[in-house]
């Protein structure tokens, strides 16, 4: 089976490759990118990563183990790099969209432009997310058209941010054959389960989650039919043992009665989050832009060291994730298990396995709701648990959102759709509506200034 990654020169591509090693599902991995230099460097990282895995497998076999790393006998996928989009798509069974339109430099502008007007700039949240969507949707739609033309039977797994918005735009071309993924919900579920004393991999484990991408809530956490969430929310010590508990605080979580996705910190603690971002020496985009520029330059100069350099850079990236938000809540270090990297790559692999082999499973995905969330029309992309199999992803019934959740979901869906309208028609009025309606942009005048500064 062939997997194509669009944005194949992206920094996190080695995480996907790592997940594929030893699994016979993918026999060929094709990386496509518009930046030849990044593509070459990531290719060097993957070659070294594969060589290290093969050495470990050989050592395990020589030591008399059952084949070294799990599934080592299955080998690793053949690798091919290309800058030609149609060539990359042709013959693909799965297409993983992980593009960053405008690169990290584009993210810098998305974040700094709103901050100059006194409102939050973030990659997927607030005005920064709208600006990123305006730039990304036209490219994502062009890609969707090429997929439909040269790889009509391929499944597209979208991780391109803003993931929910981009998935909804691509679904207008590809229908149910595009599925959006995010690692935040599964991370929340697993961390909450461990804090509640449950095994998230046990047969009797379950949960209820509803929202949009980067705007969702975990509302039930069950083990053998018993809801563990009320007890967890009433236990400050247990809440202090995982990221979301520390981020939001026991008092607010008890009042809220649910566990929010980490990105809701920008909404619930907007003053503190904005103050932390503005007082930081650099925005997240600026940090990543400098970090990745240094990595690619160093790895290009010393290809033999590319994998070691990547691993060190990746570790630093994970350690500093949402650093400003953690600073706004007293400052604390991330859990060791969350520093190992990955997440979205495991979700993508689980999704591909389920579809390719018809191995039924349940994953939290971004798909058209089809009525699962009754307050939104069936075409609206929502982030909910889905049954996954050869048929694709089918949203499962969820409890209706409460008034607070419904209000935020309806508002943000209006923002997403106005962004798609502006990106596809060039309408400045639609772009102004998208920005001004966002809960983190407090004035149409400010929205207008942001659009002008962004040359819209």
C-alpha positions in Angstrom: 0.0 0.0 0.0 1.2 3.5 -0.9 1.1 6.4 1.5 1.8 9.9 0.2 2.6 12.8 2.6 2.0 16.3 1.3 4.3 18.6 3.2 6.8 15.8 3.2 9.6 18.2 4.2 7.7 19.0 7.4 9.6 18.7 10.7 7.2 16.1 12.2 7.3 13.7 9.2 9.9 11.4 10.9 7.3 10.7 13.6 5.0 9.2 10.9 7.9 7.2 9.5 8.8 5.9 13.0 5.3 4.7 13.4 5.4 2.8 10.1 8.7 0.9 10.9 7.9 -2.7 11.4 4.3 -2.5 10.3 3.6 -4.2 7.0 0.6 -1.9 6.2 2.5 0.6 4.2 5.0 -0.7 1.6 5.9 2.6 -0.1 6.1 6.1 1.4 6.1 9.0 -1.0 7.1 12.5 0.3 6.1 15.6 -1.6 7.1 19.1 -0.8 7.5 22.4 -2.7 10.8 23.0 -0.9 13.6 20.7 -2.3 16.0 21.5 0.5 13.6 20.5 3.3 12.7 17.4 1.4 16.3 16.4 1.1 17.0 16.9 4.8 13.9 15.0 5.9 14.9 12.2 3.5 18.3 12.1 5.2 16.6 11.9 8.6 14.4 9.1 7.5 17.3 7.1 6.0 19.2 7.4 9.3 16.1 6.6 11.3 15.6 3.4 9.2 19.2 2.4 9.5 19.1 2.8 13.3 15.9 0.7 13.4 17.5 -2.0 11.2 20.6 -2.2 13.4 18.4 -2.6 16.5 16.4 -5.3 14.7 19.7 -7.1 13.7 21.0 -6.9 17.3 17.8 -8.3 18.7 17.9 -11.2 16.3 21.6 -11.9 17.0 20.8 -11.9 20.7 18.2 -14.6 20.2 15.2 -12.3 20.7 11.9 -12.8 18.9 13.0 -10.6 16.0 14.2 -7.3 17.7 11.7 -4.4 17.6 8.0 -5.4 17.4 7.3 -6.5 13.9 10.9 -6.1 12.8 10.6 -8.8 10.2 8.0 -6.8 8.4 10.7 -4.4 7.3 10.2 -0.7 6.4 8.5 1.1 3.6 10.4 2.0 0.5 10.9 5.8 0.3 10.5 8.1 -2.6 10.9 11.9 -2.7 9.2 14.1 -5.4 8.4 17.7 -6.0 5.7 16.9 -8.6 2.2 16.8 -7.0 0.5 14.6 -9.6 3.4 12.2 -9.5 3.1 12.0 -5.7 -0.7 11.4 -5.8 -0.9 9.0 -8.6 -1.4 5.4 -7.3 -1.7 6.5 -3.7 -4.0 4.6 -1.4 -3.8 7.2 1.4 -2.8 10.8 1.2 -1.7 12.5 4.4 -2.0 16.3 4.1 0.4 18.0 6.4 1.1 21.2 4.5 2.1 24.5 6.1 1.2 27.1 3.5 3.6 30.0 3.9 5.9 28.0 6.1 6.9 29.0 9.7 7.5 32.6 8.4 3.8 32.7 7.6 2.9 31.7 11.1 5.1 34.5 12.5 2.9 37.0 10.6 -0.3 35.3 11.6 0.6 35.7 15.3 2.4 39.1 15.3 -0.2 41.0 13.2 -3.1 40.5 15.7 -0.7 41.0 18.7 0.1 44.4 17.3 -3.6 45.2 17.7 -3.8 43.9 21.2 -5.6 40.6 20.5 -4.3 37.0 20.5 -2.5 35.6 17.6 -2.2 31.8 17.5 -1.8 29.3 14.8 -5.3 27.9 14.9 -7.1 30.0 17.5 -8.3 33.6 17.2 -7.3 36.0 14.5 -4.1 34.0 13.8 -6.1 31.0 13.0 -8.4 32.9 10.7 -5.4 34.4 8.8 -3.9 31.0 8.4 -7.1 29.6 7.1 -7.5 32.4 4.6 -4.1 31.5 3.2 -4.4 27.7 3.4 -7.9 27.0 2.0 -7.2 27.9 -1.6 -4.2 25.6 -1.6 -6.0 22.8 0.1 -8.9 23.0 -2.4 -6.4 22.9 -5.3 -4.9 19.7 -3.8 -8.3 18.2 -3.4 -9.1 18.8 -7.0 -5.9 17.1 -8.1 -6.6 14.1 -5.8 -10.1 13.8 -7.4 -8.5 13.9 -10.8 -5.5 11.5 -10.4 -6.2 9.5 -7.3 -10.0 9.3 -7.0 -9.9 6.2 -4.8 -7.4 7.5 -2.3 -8.4 8.4 1.2 -7.2 11.8 2.4 -6.2 12.2 6.0 -6.0 15.9 6.8 -3.7 17.3 9.5 -3.2 20.6 7.8 -4.3 23.4 10.2 -6.7 24.8 11.0 -7.7 21.1 10.7 -11.5 21.3 11.1 -11.9 24.3 8.8 -9.6 22.8 6.1 -11.3 19.4 6.3 -14.7 21.0 5.8 -13.4 22.9 2.7 -11.8 19.8 1.2 -14.9 17.7 1.9 -16.8 20.0 -0.6 -14.6 18.4 -3.2 -13.8 15.0 -1.9 -16.9 14.2 0.2 -16.4 11.5 2.9 -13.0 10.4 1.5 -11.3 13.2 3.5 -11.0 12.7 7.2 -9.5 15.2 9.6 -7.3 14.2 12.5 -5.8 15.8 15.6 -3.8 14.4 18.5 -5.2 16.7 21.2 -8.4 14.8 22.0 -6.8 11.4 22.2 -4.1 12.8 24.4 -6.7 14.4 26.7 -8.6 11.1 27.0 -5.6 9.0 27.8 -4.2 11.5 30.3 -7.6 11.8 32.0 -8.0 8.0 32.1 -4.7 7.5 33.8 -5.4 10.2 36.3 -8.8 8.5 37.1 -7.0 5.1 37.6 -8.4 3.6 34.4 -6.7 1.8 31.5 -7.6 3.6 28.2 -6.7 0.4 26.3 -9.0 -1.9 28.4 -12.0 -3.4 26.7 -14.5 -1.8 29.1 -13.2 1.7 28.7 -15.3 4.4 27.0 -15.8 8.2 26.8 -18.0 11.0 25.4 -16.4 13.9 23.6 -17.9 16.6 21.5 -16.8 19.8 19.8 -14.9 21.3 16.8 -11.2 21.0 16.2 -9.3 22.7 19.1 -12.7 23.4 20.7 -14.0 20.3 22.4 -14.9 18.8 25.8 -14.6 15.4 27.4 -17.8 14.9 29.2 -17.8 11.2 30.3 -15.0 8.8 31.1 -16.3 5.3 31.7 -14.8 2.0 32.9 -17.1 -1.0 32.7 -20.1 1.3 32.5 -19.2 3.5 35.5 -18.6 7.2 34.9 -15.2 8.1 36.5 -15.3 11.8 35.5 -17.3 13.2 38.4 -14.9 11.6 40.8 -11.9 12.9 38.9 -13.3 16.5 38.8 -13.8 16.4 42.6 -10.2 15.3 43.2 -7.8 18.3 43.1 -4.8 16.0 43.7 -5.7 13.8 40.7 -6.3 16.8 38.5 -2.9 18.2 39.4 -1.4 15.0 38.0 -2.0 15.7 34.3 -1.6 18.6 31.9 -5.2 19.8 31.4 -5.9 19.6 35.2 -2.9 21.9 35.9 -3.7 24.1 32.9 -7.3 24.9 33.9 -7.2 24.4 37.6 -9.4 22.2 39.9 -11.8 24.9 40.8 -12.7 25.9 37.3 -12.9 22.3 36.1 -15.3 21.5 38.9 -17.4 24.5 38.0 -17.4 23.6 34.3 -18.3 19.9 34.9 -16.2 18.7 32.0 -12.6 18.5 30.8 -11.8 20.9 28.0 -9.4 20.5 25.1 -6.1 22.3 26.0 -6.8 25.0 23.4 -9.8 26.2 25.3 -7.3 27.8 27.7 -7.1 30.7 25.2 -10.9 31.2 25.6 -11.3 30.7 29.3 -8.2 32.5 30.4 -7.9 35.0 27.5 -6.4 37.8 29.6 -3.8 35.6 31.2 -3.0 33.9 27.9 -2.7 37.2 26.0 -0.5 38.7 28.7 1.8 35.7 28.8 2.2 35.7 25.0 2.9 39.4 24.9 5.5 39.2 27.6 7.3 36.2 26.1 10.6 36.9 24.4 9.2 35.4 21.2 5.9 34.1 19.9 5.6 30.3 19.3 5.9 30.9 15.6 9.1 32.9 16.0 10.6 30.3 18.2 9.7 27.5 15.7 10.9 29.6 12.8 14.3 30.1 14.4 14.6 26.6 15.7 13.7 24.9 12.4 15.8 27.2 10.3 18.8 26.3 12.5 18.0 22.6 12.3 17.6 22.5 8.5 20.8 24.5 8.0 22.8 22.3 10.3 21.4 19.1 8.9 22.0 20.2 5.3 25.6 20.9 6.2 26.1 17.6 8.0 23.6 15.0 6.6 25.2 12.2 8.6 24.1 14.0 11.8 20.6 14.8 10.5 18.8 12.2 12.7 20.7 13.2 15.9 20.0 16.9 15.2 16.4 16.2 14.5 15.9 14.2 17.7 17.4 17.0 19.8 15.3 19.6 18.1 12.2 17.6 18.5 12.8 17.1 22.2 13.1 20.9 22.7 10.0 21.5 20.6 7.9 19.1 22.8 9.3 20.6 26.1 8.3 24.1 25.0 4.8 23.2 23.7 2.2 25.7 25.1 4.9 27.2 27.3 3.1 30.6 27.6 -0.1 28.9 28.8 1.8 26.9 31.4 3.6 30.1 32.4 0.2 31.8 32.9 -0.8 29.0 35.3 2.2 29.1 37.5 4.8 27.4 35.3 5.3 23.6 35.3 7.0 20.9 33.2 5.3 18.6 30.8 4.9 14.9 31.7 7.7 12.6 30.4 5.2 10.5 28.4 4.1 13.6 26.5 7.7 14.4 25.6 8.2 11.2 23.6 6.5 12.9 20.6 4.0 11.5 18.3 0.2 11.3 18.7 -1.2 12.4 15.4 1.0 9.8 13.7 -0.5 7.1 15.8 -4.0 8.3 15.1 -3.3 8.4 11.4 -1.8 4.8 11.5 -4.8 3.5 13.4 -7.1 5.2 10.9 -5.3 3.7 8.0 -5.3 0.2 9.5 -9.0 0.4 10.2 -9.9 1.5 6.7 -7.4 -0.7 4.8 -8.1 -3.9 6.8 -11.7 -3.2 7.9 -10.5 -3.5 11.5 -13.3 -1.7 13.2 -12.3 0.8 15.9 -13.4 4.1 17.5 -11.4 7.3 17.0 -12.1 11.0 17.7 -12.0 12.5 14.2 -13.0 15.6 12.2 -15.8 14.6 9.8 -19.2 16.0 8.6 -21.5 15.4 11.6 -24.4 14.0 9.6 -26.7 14.9 12.4 -24.7 13.6 15.2 -24.6 17.1 16.6 -28.1 18.3 16.0 -27.5 22.0 16.5 -25.3 22.0 13.3 -26.3 21.0 9.8 -25.2 17.5 8.5 -22.4 19.0 6.4 -20.7 20.8 9.2 -17.4 19.2 10.2 -17.4 18.3 13.9 -14.9 16.6 16.2 -16.6 13.5 17.7 -16.0 9.8 18.3 -16.4 7.9 15.0 -16.6 4.2 14.1 -14.0 3.5 11.5 -13.8 0.7 9.0 -13.5 0.0 5.2 -16.5 2.4 4.8 -14.5 5.3 6.2 -15.5 7.2 9.4 -19.0 7.2 10.7 -19.9 9.7 13.5 -21.3 8.0 16.6 -24.2 9.5 18.6 -23.1 11.9 21.3 -25.0 13.7 24.0 -26.2 17.2 23.0 -23.8 20.0 23.8 -24.9 22.1 26.8 -25.8 25.7 26.3 -22.2 27.0 26.8 -20.7 24.4 24.5 -23.4 25.0 21.9 -22.8 28.7 21.9 -19.1 28.4 21.3 -19.5 25.8 18.7 -22.1 27.8 16.7 -20.0 30.9 16.9 -16.8 29.2 15.8 -18.6 27.3 13.0 -19.8 30.7 11.7 -16.2 31.9 11.8 -14.9 28.8 10.0 -17.5 29.1 7.2 -17.0 32.9 6.8 -13.2 32.1 6.4 -13.9 29.5 3.8 -16.2 31.9 1.9 -13.6 34.6 2.0 -10.8 32.3 0.9 -12.8 30.9 -2.0 -14.4 34.1 -3.2 -11.9 36.8 -2.2 -14.7 38.6 -0.3 -13.2 41.1 2.2 -16.6 41.4 3.9 -16.6 37.6 4.6 -13.0 37.9 5.9 -14.1 40.8 8.1 -17.0 38.8 9.4 -14.8 35.8 10.2 -12.4 37.9 12.2 -14.9 40.2 14.0 -17.2 37.3 15.0 -14.4 35.4 16.7 -14.7 35.5 20.5 -11.0 36.5 20.9 -11.3 39.5 18.6 -13.2 42.2 20.5 -14.0 44.8 17.8 -14.9 45.0 14.1 -12.5 48.0 13.9 -9.7 45.8 15.2 -10.6 43.1 12.8 -10.5 45.6 9.9 -7.0 46.8 11.0 -5.8 43.2 11.1 -7.0 42.5 7.6 -5.4 45.7 6.3 -2.1 44.8 8.0 -2.3 41.3 6.5 -3.0 43.0 3.1 -6.5 41.7 2.7 
